[in-house]
């Protein structure tokens, strides 16, 4: 049994990790951090977990004194880079923040708004988009979990870029649920503000843009990315609009995706347009396409707390540790 810790166990990604890892047959959760709830049992904050886990929250600083095999860091941006240099003794660290996704310090500072302070450690991190970097993740010691928007868009576009089918820019319209903003409410995530509204934010400046660009190596295909805050709790629905170099039918496009993702158990190529309710509470990504020969629309949907965060982190742990990739992640989407 691997001894697993979660730094930031009181947030949405943290509790999602707890819920997934409780189903995992090869791990035991032995450390959870929360500054506010240090000393309290998990059920004080998450009463739905009563009788399922017998661990008390600790201070984050106590992690250096804990004997762990794997540490997940589900912390605000900037915290992991402060902590990781002190944790050489932990065999595997998987960071869910943006701290170690961008190798260029000037690009990181441009999109995150502060300087990177652990670039030496950054060199040791593998970008953990499992379907594309699976071979690099085997035996990895440091993994940077991708952002939720980046995961949805990279997986939607990767087959097309790999085969050079796209002509010109790609326009991305991506909508996210309120849980993507974290557990602490803000003016734009407060329920009365969001429940019957839809609004864009961070045009041309969202921090997931450089992740997408660096992995797709987009060449002449400019990416124009606009996220929206949507009135649902879980999920991302991303629409991608583009022109093809040569005419293709929807069947030909779907066949390409089936070929590229044939060894990826969580990618589902669906007929027509995917439905957000069909992936919620699961680690699946549903991808659908439509074309009029030269123009192509690709839709991708995922649960931002699962494949967009905690689920993908556990998927990466499985690959790094030599487990079956789907271990602990086979729960079906919840419907209704």
Secondary structure, 3 states (H helix, E strand, C coil): CEEEEEECCCCHHHHHHHHHHCCCCCEEEEEEECCCCCCCEHHHHCHHHCCCCCCEEECHHHHHHCCCCEEEECCCCCHHHHHHCCCCCCCEEEECCCCCCCCCHHHHHHHHCCCCCCHHHHCCCEECCHHHHHHHHCCCCEEECCCHHHHHHHHHHHHHHHCCCEEEEEEEEEEECHHHHCCCCCCCCCHHHHCCCCEEECCCCCCCHHHHHHHHCCCCCCEEEEEEECCCCCCEEEEEEEEEEEEECHHHHHHHHHHHCCCCCCEEECCCCCCHHHCCCCCCEEEEEEECEEEEEEEEEECCCHHHHHHHHHHHHHHHHCCCCCCCCCCCCCCC
